[in-house]
Amino acid sequence: MPTKNKYLKRILLWRYKYISERQFVYILSILVGFLAGMGTVVLKNATHYIRLLLSIDFLKNHQSSLYFIFPIIGLLIVVIIKKNWLKKHIGHGISTTLYAISKRKGIIPNYNMYASLITAPLTVGFGGSVGLQGPAVSAGTALASYTSRLFHMNTKTRMLLIGCATAGAMSSMFKAPIAGIVFALEVFSLDIAFVSLVPLLLASVAAIVTSYFFLGSDVLLGFELNEKFEISEIGFYAIFGIVTGIISVYFSFIYFAIRKFFYRFEKRFTRFIIGSVVIGIILFLMPSLYGEGYGLINNLLKGNHIEAIGNTPFPFDKTNIWILVGLLLLITFFKAIAMSTTFAAGGVGGIFIPTLVMGSALGNAFAKIINNLGFGFHVSEANFTLIGMTGLMAGVLHAPLTAIFLIAEITGGYDLFVPLMLVAAISFAFTKYFISNSIYTYKLAQRGELITHNKDKNVLMMMDINQLIEKNFKAVHPEMFLGEMLKKAVAKSTRNIFPVLDKEKQFLGIVLLDDIRPIMFDSEMYKSVTVQTIMKAAPETIQYDDSVSQIMQKFKESGAWNLPVIKGNTYVGFISKSKLLTAYRNKLIEVTA
């Protein structure tokens, strides 16, 4: 370790001497992009090899029944690893990163660098109905956070490098560099100046080159447009925008309802037993929901509808178009349930790719309904499959720009830009009306920990209440006589306010120096006046778990310069308006420098 620190110190000294701050940020952004790309490569390859292991000839002969067994085995391994080895909570990558940005100055625990790289491939490779995008972001941003701390970068640069890692993870996953940058800016609401776009570009390019080097030119969603947008179809796209909005609301509702149901069970093993059995049954009945679901999307784009549906255990006539439509709608309906149950059972994965799967099935079913109603209409099923993914991304993830640019990039052209924009806008607006925050941000918003594009709110959220509390106030108790108070508190304090506490340190009120000044030199009152007779209620109290924005509001409404902080009803200390404003100014300088 001393040798490592010695070499690191030499590197830092050399850097300070020969490389400017901006140039070093460019170098780190390339490094972070490479690391994010490598994280994606590891996730993809590990998942691929697990699937190969489970597809040997002996197992293929029993695969229909093993669709029930495989997910249970995978989830059990993940639960054991989390409980006995990691012993840490592995949250959803993007939500965890958002929390780190807003409340931990971008500091992400080191175990996030490898935890999801191990557990996510096991979850998905064994059939868990979740994606790898969230784990890729989790690993990449943790590596970016560690890199920034290793090289002693400030908070602002750390946030930027986290954005670079996010863009890199997205770029390498889908080979869509523009969508990666847009995703980082849109989801993390980073307050980035134009000059800071250069590191994002460098990281995105580094990540995608890494992906090409290790994985070749194959893309997850390979498709080229054959049918262009026709203006006569604009009405169908508008209606479809509303449909995707409705399904987006359903997606969010199901996710939180299942999460709430499972967390009623305190024991993790109970959640695993119930969840793994449910997911096993769903995958046995609907094998197309097995794993991430890229096979379903690609088959729908190529028109291979029967292969997309998979070998269900029921003897459906899959050549009947209405049975196909019904099965696609069932896939749309159950994908959200399968994904949420996988998470609840202890699986690790992402939300992004299940959203694409739902959208593709919904779009294809919608186009089939239009084409087979008998009114002479014909629309492109492949185009609606793509635009269905856009609508669900815009609604569920509240990321309409990412949705537009991702689909435009993976199709190799921008001929669908008008319907992409229309459906994304309608779906986003519809979902936003009913659900103000995305799945990524809903819980953070409830706790007041969600970053926004509002710089003032971001700064307030990043401030720590513990750094604002002052504890050098002399406390008094209600039975104390004036003389004792003057001797033990006033004479030994530099403050002009004194908290009144009982024997259990419960906060009762305050005594102001101005209130006792008229009598403090009257010795006759030293043993006749008690604190209880001169104390008063505080103009307002601050709860220990109040957000800094709430504290600001309480100062504004009370007009006070010092307010007591209580935890429950136990006294903690005071916060002064002057210290609060000074801390705000310093944080603003730190974040925007």
C-alpha positions as CSV (number, residue, x, y, z in Angstrom):
1,M,0.0,0.0,0.0
2,P,2.8,2.5,0.8
3,T,4.4,1.8,-2.6
4,K,1.0,2.3,-4.3
5,N,0.6,5.7,-2.6
6,K,4.1,6.7,-3.5
7,Y,3.5,6.0,-7.2
8,L,0.1,7.7,-7.1
9,K,1.7,10.8,-5.4
10,R,4.3,10.9,-8.2
11,I,1.6,10.7,-10.9
12,L,-0.4,13.5,-9.2
13,L,2.7,15.8,-8.8
14,W,3.6,15.2,-12.5
15,R,0.0,15.9,-13.5
16,Y,-0.1,19.2,-11.5
17,K,3.2,20.2,-13.1
18,Y,2.6,19.4,-16.8
19,I,-1.1,18.9,-17.4
20,S,-3.8,21.6,-17.1
21,E,-7.0,20.8,-15.2
22,R,-9.1,20.8,-18.3
23,Q,-6.8,18.4,-20.2
24,F,-6.7,16.1,-17.2
25,V,-10.5,16.0,-17.1
26,Y,-10.5,15.0,-20.8
27,I,-8.0,12.2,-20.0
28,L,-10.2,11.0,-17.1
29,S,-13.3,11.1,-19.3
30,I,-11.7,8.8,-21.8
31,L,-10.6,6.5,-19.0
32,V,-14.1,6.5,-17.5
33,G,-15.6,5.8,-20.9
34,F,-13.3,2.9,-21.4
35,L,-14.1,1.5,-17.9
36,A,-17.8,1.9,-18.5
37,G,-17.5,0.1,-21.8
38,M,-15.5,-2.7,-20.2
39,G,-18.2,-3.1,-17.6
40,T,-20.8,-3.5,-20.3
41,V,-18.6,-6.1,-22.1
42,V,-18.2,-8.1,-18.9
43,L,-22.0,-8.0,-18.3
44,K,-22.9,-9.1,-21.8
45,N,-20.2,-11.8,-22.0
46,A,-21.0,-13.2,-18.5
47,T,-24.7,-13.4,-19.3
48,H,-24.0,-14.9,-22.7
49,Y,-21.8,-17.7,-21.3
50,I,-24.3,-18.5,-18.6
51,R,-27.0,-18.9,-21.3
52,L,-24.6,-21.1,-23.3
53,L,-24.1,-23.3,-20.3
54,L,-27.9,-23.7,-19.9
55,S,-28.4,-24.5,-23.5
56,I,-26.4,-27.7,-23.9
57,D,-28.1,-30.6,-25.7
58,F,-29.1,-32.5,-22.5
59,L,-30.9,-29.5,-21.1
60,K,-32.5,-28.5,-24.4
61,N,-34.6,-31.6,-24.4
62,H,-36.2,-30.5,-21.2
63,Q,-36.1,-26.8,-21.7
64,S,-39.8,-26.1,-21.5
65,S,-40.0,-27.4,-18.0
66,L,-36.7,-25.9,-17.1
67,Y,-38.0,-22.4,-17.8
68,F,-39.6,-22.9,-14.4
69,I,-36.5,-24.2,-12.7
70,F,-33.7,-21.9,-14.1
71,P,-35.0,-18.6,-12.7
72,I,-35.4,-20.1,-9.2
73,I,-31.8,-21.4,-9.3
74,G,-30.4,-18.1,-10.5
75,L,-32.3,-16.0,-7.9
76,L,-31.2,-18.4,-5.2
77,I,-27.5,-18.0,-6.1
78,V,-27.9,-14.2,-6.2
79,V,-29.7,-14.1,-2.8
80,I,-26.9,-16.3,-1.3
81,I,-24.2,-14.1,-2.7
82,K,-25.9,-10.9,-1.4
83,K,-26.5,-12.3,2.0
84,N,-23.3,-14.3,2.7
85,W,-20.6,-12.5,0.7
86,L,-21.5,-9.0,-0.3
87,K,-23.7,-8.3,2.8
88,K,-24.7,-5.1,1.1
89,H,-27.9,-3.7,-0.5
90,I,-27.6,-3.6,-4.3
91,G,-30.1,-0.9,-5.5
92,H,-31.2,-0.1,-9.0
93,G,-28.2,1.4,-10.7
94,I,-29.7,4.7,-11.8
95,S,-31.7,5.4,-8.6
96,T,-28.5,4.6,-6.5
97,T,-26.5,7.0,-8.7
98,L,-29.1,9.8,-8.4
99,Y,-29.1,9.4,-4.6
100,A,-25.3,9.6,-4.6
101,I,-25.3,12.8,-6.7
102,S,-28.0,14.5,-4.6
103,K,-26.9,13.5,-1.0
104,R,-23.4,12.0,-1.1
105,K,-21.5,14.5,-3.3
106,G,-21.3,11.8,-6.0
107,I,-19.5,9.4,-3.7
108,I,-20.6,5.8,-4.6
109,P,-19.6,2.9,-2.4
110,N,-16.8,0.9,-3.9
111,Y,-18.6,-2.4,-3.8
112,N,-20.9,-1.1,-6.5
113,M,-18.0,-1.5,-8.9
114,Y,-18.3,-5.2,-8.9
115,A,-21.5,-6.2,-7.1
116,S,-23.8,-5.8,-10.1
117,L,-21.2,-7.3,-12.5
118,I,-21.6,-10.6,-10.6
119,T,-25.2,-10.7,-9.6
120,A,-26.9,-9.2,-12.7
121,P,-25.6,-11.8,-15.2
122,L,-26.7,-14.6,-12.8
123,T,-30.2,-13.0,-12.6
124,V,-30.6,-12.5,-16.3
125,G,-28.6,-15.5,-17.6
126,F,-30.8,-17.8,-15.6
127,G,-33.9,-16.2,-17.0
128,G,-34.8,-13.3,-14.6
129,S,-37.0,-10.9,-16.6
130,V,-34.9,-7.8,-16.1
131,G,-32.2,-5.9,-18.1
132,L,-28.5,-5.2,-18.0
133,Q,-28.6,-1.4,-18.7
134,G,-29.1,-0.5,-15.0
135,P,-26.2,-2.7,-13.7
136,A,-24.0,-1.3,-16.5
137,V,-24.7,2.2,-15.3
138,S,-24.2,1.1,-11.6
139,A,-20.8,-0.4,-12.3
140,G,-19.7,2.5,-14.6
141,T,-20.7,5.3,-12.3
142,A,-19.1,3.6,-9.2
143,L,-15.8,3.3,-11.2
144,A,-16.1,7.0,-12.2
145,S,-16.7,8.0,-8.6
146,Y,-13.7,6.0,-7.4
147,T,-11.5,7.4,-10.2
148,S,-12.4,11.0,-9.3
149,R,-11.5,10.3,-5.6
150,L,-8.3,8.5,-6.6
151,F,-7.1,11.5,-8.5
152,H,-8.4,14.1,-6.0
153,M,-11.0,15.7,-8.2
154,N,-13.6,18.2,-6.8
155,T,-17.3,17.5,-6.5
156,K,-18.2,19.3,-9.8
157,T,-15.7,17.1,-11.8
158,R,-16.9,14.0,-10.0
159,M,-20.5,14.7,-11.1
160,L,-19.3,15.2,-14.7
161,L,-17.3,11.9,-14.7
162,I,-20.4,10.1,-13.4
163,G,-22.3,11.6,-16.3
164,C,-19.5,10.4,-18.6
165,A,-19.8,6.9,-17.2
166,T,-23.6,6.9,-17.8
167,A,-23.2,8.1,-21.4
168,G,-20.5,5.4,-21.9
169,A,-22.6,2.6,-20.5
170,M,-25.5,3.5,-22.7
171,S,-23.3,4.0,-25.8
172,S,-21.6,0.7,-25.4
173,M,-24.8,-1.2,-24.7
174,F,-26.7,0.0,-27.7
175,K,-23.8,1.4,-29.9
176,A,-25.7,4.7,-29.8
177,P,-23.4,7.4,-28.7
178,I,-25.7,10.4,-29.1
179,A,-28.5,8.7,-27.2
180,G,-25.9,7.9,-24.5
181,I,-25.1,11.6,-24.0
182,V,-28.7,12.6,-24.1
183,F,-29.6,10.0,-21.5
184,A,-26.9,11.2,-19.1
185,L,-28.1,14.8,-19.4
186,E,-31.8,14.0,-19.3
187,V,-32.0,11.4,-16.5
188,F,-29.4,12.9,-14.2
189,S,-30.4,16.5,-14.9
190,L,-26.7,17.5,-14.8
191,D,-26.1,21.3,-14.9
192,I,-23.4,21.0,-17.6
193,A,-22.0,24.0,-19.6
194,F,-21.3,23.6,-23.3
195,V,-17.6,23.2,-22.7
196,S,-18.4,20.1,-20.5
197,L,-19.9,18.3,-23.4
198,V,-16.4,17.5,-24.7
199,P,-15.8,15.0,-21.8
200,L,-19.2,13.4,-22.5
201,L,-18.3,13.1,-26.2
202,L,-14.9,11.6,-25.4
203,A,-16.4,9.1,-22.9
204,S,-19.1,8.1,-25.3
205,V,-16.6,7.5,-28.1
206,A,-14.2,5.6,-25.8
207,A,-17.0,3.3,-24.6
208,I,-18.4,2.5,-28.0
209,V,-14.9,1.8,-29.4
210,T,-14.3,-0.5,-26.5
211,S,-17.5,-2.3,-27.3
212,Y,-16.7,-2.7,-31.0
213,F,-13.2,-4.0,-30.1
214,F,-14.4,-6.7,-27.7
215,L,-17.8,-7.5,-29.1
216,G,-17.5,-6.7,-32.8
217,S,-20.0,-4.9,-34.9
218,D,-23.1,-6.9,-33.8
219,V,-25.8,-4.7,-32.3
220,L,-28.5,-5.7,-29.9
221,L,-31.2,-4.2,-32.0
222,G,-30.2,-4.6,-35.7
223,F,-32.8,-3.1,-38.0
224,E,-33.0,-0.8,-41.0
225,L,-36.1,1.1,-42.0
226,N,-37.8,-0.3,-45.1
227,E,-41.1,1.6,-44.9
228,K,-41.0,5.4,-44.4
229,F,-43.4,7.5,-42.4
230,E,-46.6,8.5,-44.3
231,I,-48.4,11.7,-43.3
232,S,-51.8,9.8,-43.6
233,E,-50.8,7.7,-40.6
234,I,-50.4,10.7,-38.2
235,G,-53.8,10.1,-36.6
236,F,-52.9,6.5,-35.7
237,Y,-49.6,7.7,-34.1
238,A,-51.4,10.3,-32.0
239,I,-53.8,7.6,-30.8
240,F,-50.9,5.3,-30.1
241,G,-49.2,8.0,-28.1
242,I,-52.2,7.9,-25.7
243,V,-52.1,4.1,-25.6
244,T,-48.4,4.1,-24.7
245,G,-49.1,6.7,-22.0
246,I,-51.8,4.4,-20.5
247,I,-49.5,1.4,-20.5
248,S,-46.7,3.5,-19.0
249,V,-49.0,4.4,-16.1
250,Y,-49.9,0.7,-15.7
251,F,-46.1,-0.2,-15.7
252,S,-45.4,2.2,-12.9
253,F,-48.5,1.2,-10.9
254,I,-47.6,-2.5,-11.1
255,Y,-44.0,-1.9,-10.2
256,F,-44.8,-0.1,-7.0
257,A,-47.8,-2.3,-6.1
258,I,-45.7,-5.5,-6.3
259,R,-42.8,-3.8,-4.5
260,K,-45.2,-2.8,-1.7
261,F,-46.8,-6.3,-1.5
262,F,-43.4,-8.1,-1.2
263,Y,-41.9,-5.7,1.4
264,R,-44.8,-6.6,3.7
265,F,-42.7,-9.8,4.3
266,E,-39.8,-8.9,6.6
267,K,-37.7,-12.0,5.8
268,R,-35.7,-11.8,2.6
269,F,-36.0,-15.6,2.2
270,T,-39.8,-15.4,2.3
271,R,-39.7,-12.8,-0.5
272,F,-37.4,-15.1,-2.5
273,I,-39.6,-18.1,-2.1
274,I,-42.8,-16.4,-3.2
275,G,-41.2,-14.3,-5.9
276,S,-39.1,-17.1,-7.5
277,V,-42.1,-19.4,-7.7
278,V,-44.3,-16.7,-9.3
279,I,-41.6,-15.8,-11.8
280,G,-41.0,-19.5,-12.6
281,I,-44.7,-20.0,-13.4
282,I,-44.9,-16.9,-15.6
283,L,-41.8,-17.9,-17.6
284,F,-43.1,-21.5,-17.9
285,L,-46.3,-20.2,-19.4
286,M,-44.8,-17.4,-21.4
287,P,-41.2,-18.3,-22.4
288,S,-40.8,-15.1,-24.5
289,L,-40.4,-13.2,-21.2
290,Y,-37.3,-15.3,-20.3
291,G,-34.2,-13.1,-19.8
292,E,-33.9,-9.6,-21.2
293,G,-36.1,-10.1,-24.3
294,Y,-34.0,-8.9,-27.2
295,G,-35.0,-12.1,-29.1
296,L,-38.6,-11.0,-29.0
297,I,-37.8,-7.5,-30.2
298,N,-35.6,-8.6,-33.1
299,N,-38.1,-11.3,-34.2
300,L,-40.9,-8.8,-34.2
301,L,-38.8,-6.3,-36.2
302,K,-38.0,-9.0,-38.8
303,G,-41.7,-10.2,-38.9
304,N,-41.0,-13.6,-37.3
305,H,-44.0,-13.4,-35.1
306,I,-44.3,-17.1,-34.2
307,E,-40.6,-17.2,-33.1
308,A,-41.2,-14.1,-31.1
309,I,-44.0,-15.7,-29.1
310,G,-42.0,-18.8,-28.3
311,N,-43.0,-22.3,-27.5
312,T,-45.9,-21.8,-25.1
313,P,-47.2,-25.0,-23.3
314,F,-50.7,-24.5,-24.7
315,P,-51.7,-25.6,-28.2
316,F,-52.6,-22.1,-29.6
317,D,-53.1,-21.7,-33.3
318,K,-50.4,-19.1,-33.8
319,T,-51.3,-18.6,-37.4
320,N,-54.5,-16.9,-36.3
321,I,-53.8,-13.2,-36.3
322,W,-56.1,-12.4,-33.4
323,I,-54.5,-15.1,-31.2
324,L,-51.1,-13.5,-32.0
325,V,-52.5,-10.1,-31.0
326,G,-53.8,-11.5,-27.8
327,L,-50.5,-13.2,-26.9
328,L,-48.6,-9.9,-27.7
329,L,-50.9,-8.0,-25.4
330,L,-50.4,-10.7,-22.7
331,I,-46.6,-10.2,-23.1
332,T,-47.1,-6.5,-22.6
333,F,-49.2,-7.1,-19.6
334,F,-47.0,-9.7,-17.9
335,K,-43.6,-8.3,-18.7
336,A,-44.1,-5.6,-16.0
337,I,-45.2,-8.2,-13.5
338,A,-42.3,-10.6,-14.3
339,M,-39.8,-7.7,-14.0
340,S,-41.1,-6.4,-10.7
341,T,-41.4,-9.9,-9.3
342,T,-37.8,-10.6,-10.3
343,F,-36.6,-7.6,-8.3
344,A,-38.8,-8.4,-5.4
345,A,-37.4,-11.9,-5.2
346,G,-33.9,-10.5,-4.8
347,G,-32.8,-10.4,-8.4
348,V,-30.5,-7.6,-9.7
349,G,-31.0,-5.9,-13.0
350,G,-32.4,-2.9,-14.8
351,I,-35.7,-1.4,-15.9
352,F,-34.6,0.1,-19.2
353,I,-34.7,-3.0,-21.4
354,P,-38.0,-4.5,-20.0
355,T,-39.5,-1.1,-21.0
356,L,-38.3,-1.7,-24.6
357,V,-39.7,-5.2,-24.6
358,M,-43.1,-4.1,-23.5
359,G,-43.1,-1.2,-26.0
360,S,-42.2,-3.5,-28.9
361,A,-44.9,-6.0,-28.2
362,L,-47.5,-3.2,-27.7
363,G,-46.6,-1.4,-30.9
364,N,-46.6,-4.6,-33.0
365,A,-50.0,-5.6,-31.5
366,F,-51.4,-2.1,-32.2
367,A,-50.3,-2.2,-35.8
368,K,-51.7,-5.7,-36.3
369,I,-55.1,-4.5,-35.0
370,I,-55.2,-1.6,-37.5
371,N,-54.2,-3.8,-40.4
372,N,-56.8,-6.5,-39.7
373,L,-59.8,-4.5,-38.7
374,G,-61.1,-4.8,-42.3
375,F,-61.3,-1.0,-43.0
376,G,-58.6,-1.1,-45.6
377,F,-55.9,0.6,-43.5
378,H,-52.3,-0.6,-43.6
379,V,-49.4,0.6,-41.4
380,S,-45.9,-0.7,-40.9
381,E,-45.8,-3.2,-38.1
382,A,-42.0,-2.8,-37.8
383,N,-42.3,1.0,-37.5
384,F,-44.9,0.7,-34.8
385,T,-42.8,-1.9,-33.0
386,L,-40.0,0.7,-32.9
387,I,-42.2,3.6,-31.9
388,G,-43.8,1.5,-29.2
389,M,-40.4,1.3,-27.5
390,T,-40.1,5.1,-27.8
391,G,-43.5,5.7,-26.2
392,L,-42.8,3.4,-23.3
393,M,-39.4,4.9,-22.7
394,A,-40.8,8.4,-22.8
395,G,-43.6,7.5,-20.4
396,V,-42.0,5.1,-17.9
397,L,-38.6,6.6,-17.7
398,H,-39.6,10.2,-18.3
399,A,-36.9,10.4,-20.9
400,P,-38.5,11.5,-24.2
401,L,-35.4,12.8,-25.8
402,T,-33.4,9.6,-25.1
403,A,-36.3,7.6,-26.5
404,I,-36.3,9.6,-29.7
405,F,-32.5,9.6,-30.3
406,L,-32.0,5.9,-29.3
407,I,-34.6,4.6,-31.8
408,A,-33.4,7.0,-34.5
409,E,-29.8,5.8,-34.0
410,I,-30.4,2.1,-33.9
411,T,-32.5,2.3,-37.2
412,G,-29.6,4.0,-39.0
413,G,-31.7,7.0,-40.0
414,Y,-34.1,9.7,-39.0
415,D,-37.1,9.1,-41.3
416,L,-39.3,8.3,-38.4
417,F,-38.4,11.5,-36.5
418,V,-41.9,13.0,-36.8
419,P,-43.9,10.0,-35.4
420,L,-41.1,9.4,-32.8
421,M,-41.4,13.0,-31.5
422,L,-45.2,12.9,-31.6
423,V,-45.6,9.6,-29.7
424,A,-42.8,10.5,-27.2
425,A,-44.4,13.9,-26.4
426,I,-48.0,12.5,-26.0
427,S,-46.9,9.6,-23.9
428,F,-44.6,11.7,-21.7
429,A,-47.3,14.4,-21.2
430,F,-50.0,11.8,-20.4
431,T,-47.9,9.8,-17.9
432,K,-46.5,13.0,-16.3
433,Y,-50.1,14.1,-15.6
434,F,-50.8,11.0,-13.5
435,I,-47.3,10.2,-12.2
436,S,-45.1,13.2,-11.6
437,N,-41.8,11.2,-11.4
438,S,-40.3,8.2,-13.2
439,I,-39.6,4.8,-11.6
440,Y,-36.0,5.9,-11.1
441,T,-36.9,9.0,-9.2
442,Y,-40.3,8.4,-7.5
443,K,-39.0,7.3,-4.1
444,L,-36.2,10.0,-4.1
445,A,-38.8,12.7,-4.9
446,Q,-41.0,11.5,-2.0
447,R,-38.0,11.9,0.4
448,G,-37.0,15.3,-1.1
449,E,-33.7,13.8,-2.5
450,L,-34.3,14.2,-6.2
451,I,-32.0,16.5,-8.2
452,T,-33.6,18.8,-10.7
453,H,-32.6,21.2,-13.5
454,N,-33.2,24.0,-10.9
455,K,-29.7,24.9,-9.7
456,D,-30.9,26.4,-6.4
457,K,-32.8,23.3,-5.5
458,N,-29.9,21.1,-6.4
459,V,-27.5,23.1,-4.2
460,L,-30.0,22.9,-1.3
461,M,-30.3,19.1,-1.7
462,M,-26.6,18.6,-1.7
463,M,-26.2,20.4,1.7
464,D,-25.8,18.3,4.8
465,I,-27.9,19.3,7.9
466,N,-25.2,17.8,10.2
467,Q,-22.7,20.4,9.0
468,L,-25.1,23.2,9.8
469,I,-26.0,22.3,13.4
470,E,-24.3,24.3,16.1
471,K,-24.1,22.7,19.6
472,N,-22.2,25.4,21.6
473,F,-25.5,26.6,23.3
474,K,-25.7,26.4,27.1
475,A,-28.9,24.5,28.0
476,V,-30.9,25.3,31.1
477,H,-33.8,23.5,32.9
478,P,-37.1,24.9,33.9
479,E,-36.6,24.6,37.7
480,M,-33.3,26.5,37.6
481,F,-33.3,29.9,39.4
482,L,-32.2,33.0,37.7
483,G,-29.0,33.3,39.7
484,E,-28.0,29.8,38.9
485,M,-28.7,30.4,35.2
486,L,-26.6,33.5,35.1
487,K,-23.7,31.7,36.8
488,K,-23.8,28.4,34.9
489,A,-25.1,29.5,31.5
490,V,-25.0,33.2,30.7
491,A,-21.6,33.8,32.1
492,K,-20.1,30.9,30.2
493,S,-21.8,31.5,26.9
494,T,-21.1,33.7,23.9
495,R,-24.6,33.2,22.6
496,N,-27.8,35.2,23.4
497,I,-30.2,32.3,23.3
498,F,-30.5,29.3,25.8
499,P,-32.5,26.1,25.1
500,V,-34.7,24.9,28.0
501,L,-34.6,21.1,28.4
502,D,-36.0,18.7,30.9
503,K,-34.0,15.8,32.5
504,E,-34.5,13.6,29.5
505,K,-33.2,16.4,27.2
506,Q,-36.7,17.0,25.7
507,F,-36.9,20.4,24.2
508,L,-39.4,22.7,26.1
509,G,-38.6,26.2,24.9
510,I,-36.0,29.0,24.9
511,V,-34.8,31.9,27.0
512,L,-33.5,35.0,25.2
513,L,-30.8,37.2,26.7
514,D,-33.0,40.2,25.8
515,D,-35.8,38.9,28.0
516,I,-33.7,38.6,31.1
517,R,-31.5,41.8,30.6
518,P,-33.9,44.0,32.7
519,I,-33.7,41.7,35.7
520,M,-30.3,40.1,35.4
521,F,-28.6,42.6,37.7
522,D,-31.3,42.6,40.3
523,S,-29.9,40.2,42.9
524,E,-33.2,40.1,44.9
525,M,-34.7,38.1,42.0
526,Y,-31.9,35.6,41.7
527,K,-33.7,33.1,44.0
528,S,-37.3,34.0,43.3
529,V,-37.5,33.8,39.5
530,T,-37.2,30.5,37.7
531,V,-36.4,29.7,34.1
532,Q,-40.0,28.3,33.8
533,T,-41.4,31.8,34.4
534,I,-39.3,33.6,31.8
535,M,-39.0,30.9,29.0
536,K,-41.0,31.1,25.8
537,A,-41.9,28.9,22.9
538,A,-39.5,28.9,20.0
539,P,-40.9,30.7,16.9
540,E,-40.4,27.5,14.9
541,T,-38.5,24.2,15.3
542,I,-36.5,22.3,12.8
543,Q,-36.9,18.5,12.7
544,Y,-33.7,16.6,12.2
545,D,-34.9,15.0,9.0
546,D,-36.2,18.2,7.4
547,S,-34.6,19.0,4.0
548,V,-32.5,22.1,3.7
549,S,-35.2,23.7,1.5
550,Q,-37.7,23.1,4.3
551,I,-35.3,24.7,6.8
552,M,-35.0,27.7,4.5
553,Q,-38.7,28.1,4.4
554,K,-39.0,27.9,8.2
555,F,-36.5,30.7,8.6
556,K,-38.4,32.8,6.0
557,E,-41.8,32.3,7.7
558,S,-40.5,32.8,11.3
559,G,-38.2,35.7,10.7
560,A,-35.8,34.2,13.3
561,W,-32.0,34.1,13.2
562,N,-31.6,30.9,15.2
563,L,-33.9,27.9,15.3
564,P,-33.7,24.8,17.5
565,V,-33.2,21.4,15.9
566,I,-35.0,18.5,17.5
567,K,-35.1,14.8,16.8
568,G,-38.6,13.7,17.7
569,N,-38.7,16.0,20.7
570,T,-35.1,15.5,21.8
571,Y,-32.9,18.6,21.5
572,V,-30.0,18.4,19.1
573,G,-28.7,21.9,18.6
574,F,-29.4,25.1,16.7
575,I,-29.1,26.3,13.1
576,S,-28.4,29.9,12.5
577,K,-29.5,31.7,9.4
578,S,-26.1,33.3,8.9
579,K,-24.4,29.9,8.9
580,L,-27.0,28.4,6.6
581,L,-26.6,31.2,4.0
582,T,-22.8,31.0,4.2
583,A,-22.9,27.2,3.7
584,Y,-25.3,27.7,0.7
585,R,-23.0,30.2,-0.9
586,N,-20.0,28.0,-0.4
587,K,-21.8,25.0,-1.9
588,L,-23.0,27.0,-4.8
589,I,-19.4,28.1,-5.6
590,E,-18.3,24.4,-5.2
591,V,-20.9,23.1,-7.6
592,T,-20.7,25.7,-10.2
593,A,-17.0,26.5,-10.2
